[in-house]
Amino acid sequence: MPHRHRDTRAVGAAVAATAALLVAGLSGSASAGTAPSAPVPTAAENLRADAAPPALLRAMQRDLGLNREQAERRLVNEADAGATAGRLRAALGGDFAGAWVRGTESGTLTVATTDAGDVATIEAEGAVAKVVRHSLGDLDAAKSRLDRAAARLDGDATDAAVRYVDVRTNTVTVQAVRPSAARALLDAADVGTGLARVEKSAEKPRPFYDLRGGEAYYINNSGRCSIGFPVTKGTQQGYATAGHCGRAGASTSGANRVAQGTFQGSIFPGRDMAWVATNSQWTATPYVSGAGGQNVQVTGSTQAPVGASVCRSGSTTGWHCGTIQQHNTSVTYPEGTISGVTRTTVCAEPGDSGGSYISGSQAQGVTSGGSGDCRSGGTTFYQPINPLLQNYGLTLKTTGDGGEDPGEPGGTWAAGTVYQPGATVTYGGATYRCLQGHQAQQGWEPPNVPALWQRV
């Protein structure tokens, strides 16, 4: 596809200017009087990737074959890579074709572009450049056509159940039990072989129904699922969970069978999201239940990049870790198709449904479904947390809650809002562009976190 060549010197200058911004720490607002010599917090410091709890590190060591130091360095590298990829995505515009990390410690960030003129800009940021044919926008559009075609085919799409944008191969990949089913879907969507790749797979994903995941809860005194992440909505406390666990109006009780709350909203299929409002006996905390009942802190919801490590908590199989394979995945379950989920190499089994996925201290999503098990290995899908928070107007409970209000400097930025890459806000008389998807919170004002915001 033809594309516009831009002045890469100007792009490089914009990226360098962003990287050079001086900011205040996470726990306070920006100070106009900050001295130029003040240390600049790294992305790992901004996102607290340098303070991972022992339970998470031990699970990473076991499942990813790392020692403790490698696990710690991997989390730091992934936080820094996410920030770098965000800056380059903003700089490359429509030429951006995705980014991913690789290596034992996620030490290599690759950024793809459709314009060879961007290579110098990418390499100047310390990343590996890869020139490809299709932009991320083109791939996303092709996948959307596949999803619409799958909806028209209804049950006939179950043999081509998994579809995702694979930035590493620069294709839309269709996993199918029968390759002929994949080809029929591609024909129905008018997606050519130049954009798509068919992968034969015996997997038939399913939702993990009726058993407990992280912290168990019961639905209508019968089925069991798992708390994803504690949330608030104004003064109302509750938690996010999977939509297939219950419908709006269903009652819940805790693992101790004490009356707990009521489903306020639920979507499944289409998406796999829901939230439960709890009664006054239950208090939302900024933690995920880790190995041995240890608390694993949640400090935010910044989306981790492809290739990054991610860990899951579930009561059936406990803590297990793996890597993020693809974002923007669609899965056709027997009950229907869900879109916008993330595909991982983390294993899960019935009973882990609804559990929390976390990368470092950043909430990623809630367990939807998958295939395989934790003895032979498997594939799982999670509903990303940020769209869930945005859809229901919820605020993720984090360890930073209750911080000092920085006041009203003026602008459109607002704590509690979910921002996607490319979104622009004003704050304190300046304009900022979002680099990584996240829910805003006090202490994460745009001048304070260059890992998330770029001044424009």
Long-range contacts (C-beta under 8 A, 24 or more apart in sequence): 1-114, 1-134, 1-135, 1-138, 3-94, 3-95, 3-114, 3-115, 3-135, 4-94, 5-115, 5-117, 6-93, 6-95, 6-115, 6-117, 8-117, 8-118, 8-120, 8-121, 11-91, 11-92, 11-118, 11-121, 12-91, 12-120, 12-121, 12-124, 14-90, 14-91, 15-87, 15-88, 15-91, 15-121, 15-124, 15-125, 16-124, 17-455, 18-87, 18-90, 18-450, 18-454, 18-455, 19-87, 19-125, 19-450, 21-447, 21-450, 21-455, 23-447, 23-448, 23-449, 23-450, 24-447, 24-448, 25-448, 26-400, 26-443, 26-444, 26-448, 26-449, 27-400, 27-403, 27-443, 28-403, 28-404, 28-406, 28-443, 28-448, 29-406, 29-407, 29-409, 29-443, 29-445, 29-447, 29-448, 30-428, 30-445, 30-447, 30-448, 40-450, 41-449, 41-450, 42-76, 42-79, 42-80, 42-451, 43-79, 43-80, 43-82, 43-83, 43-84, 43-450, 43-451, 44-75, 44-76, 44-79, 44-80, 46-79, 46-83, 46-448, 46-449, 46-450, 46-451, 46-452, 47-79, 47-299, 47-300, 47-302, 47-360, 47-361, 47-362, 47-451, 48-297, 48-299, 48-300, 48-360, 48-361, 49-75, 49-76, 49-78, 49-79, 49-360, 49-361, 49-362, 50-75, 50-76, 51-361, 52-360, 52-361, 53-290, 53-294, 53-295, 53-296, 53-297, 54-294, 55-290, 55-291, 55-292, 55-294, 55-296, 55-319, 56-290, 56-296, 56-311, 56-319, 56-321, 56-358, 56-360, 58-291, 58-319, 59-291, 59-311, 59-319, 59-320, 59-321, 60-309, 60-311, 60-321, 62-321, 63-311, 63-320, 63-321, 63-322, 63-346, 64-309, 64-321, 64-322, 64-323, 66-104, 66-105, 70-104, 70-105, 71-309, 73-105, 73-107, 74-104, 74-105, 74-106, 74-309, 75-309, 75-359, 75-360, 77-101, 77-105, 77-106, 77-107, 78-106, 78-304, 78-305, 78-308, 78-309, 78-359, 78-360, 79-360, 79-451, 81-106, 81-109, 81-305, 81-308, 82-302, 82-303, 82-304, 82-305, 82-308, 82-436, 82-451, 83-435, 83-436, 83-450, 83-451, 83-452, 84-109, 84-111, 84-125, 84-126, 84-127, 85-109, 85-111, 85-127, 85-305, 85-436, 86-421, 86-434, 86-435, 86-436, 86-451, 86-452, 86-454, 87-125, 87-435, 87-454, 88-121, 88-122, 88-125, 88-127, 89-421, 89-422, 89-435, 90-421, 90-422, 90-433, 90-435, 90-454, 91-121, 92-118, 92-121, 92-122, 94-135, 94-137, 95-135, 96-135, 96-136, 97-130, 97-132, 97-134, 97-135, 97-136, 97-139, 97-167, 97-170, 98-136, 98-139, 98-165, 98-167, 98-168, 98-170, 98-306, 99-127, 99-167, 99-305, 99-306, 100-167, 100-168, 100-305, 100-306, 100-307, 101-305, 101-306, 101-307, 101-308, 102-307, 106-307, 106-308, 106-309, 109-305, 110-168, 112-167, 112-170, 132-170, 133-170, 133-194, 134-170, 134-171, 134-195, 136-165, 136-167, 138-195, 139-165, 139-167, 139-170, 139-171, 139-172, 139-195, 140-165, 140-328, 142-172, 142-189, 142-191, 142-195, 142-196, 143-172, 143-328, 143-330, 145-189, 145-190, 145-191, 146-172, 146-174, 146-185, 146-186, 146-189, 146-191, 146-196, 146-330, 147-330, 147-337, 147-339, 148-189, 149-185, 149-188, 149-189, 150-185, 150-330, 150-332, 150-337, 151-337, 152-188, 153-184, 153-185, 153-188, 156-181, 156-184, 157-181, 157-185, 157-332, 157-337, 158-204, 158-332, 158-334, 160-184, 160-185, 160-332, 161-203, 161-204, 161-205, 161-331, 161-332, 161-333, 162-201, 162-203, 162-205, 162-329, 162-330, 162-331, 162-332, 162-343, 163-329, 163-330, 163-331, 164-325, 164-326, 164-327, 164-328, 164-329, 164-330, 164-343, 165-326, 165-327, 165-328, 165-329, 166-197, 166-326, 167-306, 167-326, 168-306, 169-197, 171-195, 171-196, 171-197, 172-196, 172-197, 173-197, 173-198, 173-199, 173-326, 174-198, 174-199, 175-199, 175-200, 175-201, 175-203, 176-200, 176-201, 177-201, 177-202, 177-203, 177-204, 203-371, 203-372, 203-379, 204-371, 205-331, 205-332, 205-333, 205-369, 205-370, 205-371, 205-379, 205-381, 206-333, 206-334, 206-369, 206-370, 206-371, 207-242, 207-244, 207-268, 207-272, 207-333, 207-335, 207-353, 207-368, 207-369, 208-348, 208-349, 208-350, 208-351, 208-352, 208-353, 208-354, 208-367, 208-368, 208-369, 208-370, 209-244, 209-245, 209-350, 209-353, 210-350, 210-353, 211-316, 211-350, 211-351, 211-352, 211-353, 212-255, 212-314, 212-315, 212-316, 212-351, 212-353, 213-313, 213-314, 213-315, 213-316, 213-351, 213-352, 213-353, 213-354, 213-355, 213-356, 213-367, 214-288, 214-289, 214-313, 214-314, 214-315, 214-354, 214-355, 214-356, 215-254, 215-255, 215-289, 215-315, 216-254, 216-255, 216-315, 217-241, 217-252, 217-253, 217-254, 217-255, 217-260, 217-276, 218-252, 218-253, 218-254, 218-255, 218-257, 219-245, 219-246, 219-250, 219-251, 219-252, 219-263, 220-246, 220-250, 220-251, 221-251, 221-253, 224-351, 225-353, 225-354, 226-314, 226-315, 226-352, 226-353, 226-354, 226-355, 226-356, 226-366, 226-367, 227-354, 227-356, 228-354, 228-355, 228-356, 228-365, 228-366, 228-367, 228-385, 229-288, 229-298, 229-356, 229-363, 229-366, 229-385, 229-396, 229-397, 230-284, 230-285, 230-286, 230-287, 230-396, 230-397, 231-275, 231-284, 231-389, 231-394, 231-395, 231-396, 231-397, 232-284, 232-394, 232-395, 232-397, 233-275, 233-277, 233-392, 233-393, 233-394, 233-395, 236-277, 237-277, 237-278, 237-282, 237-283, 237-284, 238-264, 238-275, 238-276, 238-277, 238-278, 238-284, 238-394, 239-275, 239-276, 239-278, 239-284, 240-273, 240-274, 240-275, 240-366, 240-385, 240-388, 240-389, 240-394, 241-274, 241-275, 241-276, 241-354, 241-366, 242-268, 242-272, 242-273, 242-274, 242-353, 242-354, 242-366, 242-367, 242-368, 242-383, 243-267, 243-268, 243-271, 243-272, 243-273, 243-274, 243-383, 244-268, 244-272, 244-335, 244-353, 244-368, 244-369, 245-274, 245-353, 245-354, 246-274, 246-276, 252-276, 252-278, 254-282, 264-392, 265-391, 265-392, 267-391, 268-335, 268-336, 268-338, 269-333, 269-335, 269-336, 269-337, 269-338, 270-336, 270-337, 270-338, 270-339, 271-338, 271-339, 271-340, 271-383, 271-387, 271-388, 271-391, 272-338, 272-341, 272-366, 272-368, 272-369, 272-383, 273-366, 273-383, 273-387, 273-388, 273-391, 273-392, 275-388, 275-392, 275-394, 284-397, 285-397, 286-397, 286-398, 286-399, 286-401, 288-313, 288-356, 288-358, 289-313, 290-319, 291-318, 291-319, 296-358, 296-361, 297-361, 297-399, 298-358, 298-361, 298-362, 298-363, 298-396, 298-397, 298-398, 298-399, 299-361, 299-362, 299-398, 299-399, 299-400, 300-361, 300-362, 300-363, 300-396, 300-398, 300-400, 300-438, 300-439, 300-441, 300-444, 301-362, 301-363, 301-364, 301-385, 301-386, 301-389, 301-396, 301-418, 301-438, 301-439, 302-362, 302-436, 302-437, 302-438, 302-451, 302-452, 303-327, 303-362, 303-364, 303-384, 303-386, 303-436, 303-437, 303-438, 304-359, 304-360, 304-362, 304-364, 308-359, 309-359, 310-344, 310-346, 310-357, 310-358, 310-359, 310-364, 311-346, 311-357, 311-358, 311-359, 312-344, 312-346, 312-348, 312-352, 312-355, 312-356, 312-357, 312-358, 312-367, 312-380, 312-382, 313-355, 313-356, 313-358, 314-348, 314-349, 314-351, 314-352, 314-353, 314-355, 314-367, 315-351, 315-352, 315-355, 316-348, 316-349, 316-350, 316-351, 316-352, 317-347, 317-348, 317-349, 317-351, 317-352, 317-374, 320-346, 320-347, 320-348, 320-374, 321-346, 322-346, 322-347, 324-359, 324-364, 325-379, 327-384, 329-381, 331-368, 331-369, 331-381, 333-369, 338-368, 338-381, 338-383, 340-383, 340-384, 340-387, 341-365, 341-368, 341-381, 341-382, 341-383, 341-384, 342-381, 342-382, 342-384, 343-379, 343-380, 343-381, 344-379, 344-380, 344-381, 344-382, 345-377, 345-379, 346-378, 346-380, 347-372, 347-373, 347-374, 347-377, 347-378, 347-380, 348-373, 348-374, 348-378, 348-380, 349-373, 349-374, 349-378, 357-382, 361-399, 363-396, 386-418, 386-420, 386-437, 386-438, 386-439, 387-418, 389-418, 389-439, 390-418, 390-439, 395-439, 395-441, 396-439, 396-441, 398-441, 400-441, 400-442, 400-443, 400-444, 401-441, 403-442, 403-443, 404-442, 405-442, 406-442, 406-445, 409-445, 413-440, 413-445, 413-446, 414-440, 415-440, 415-441, 415-442, 415-444, 416-440, 416-441, 419-452, 424-456, 425-453, 430-455, 431-455, 431-456, 432-456
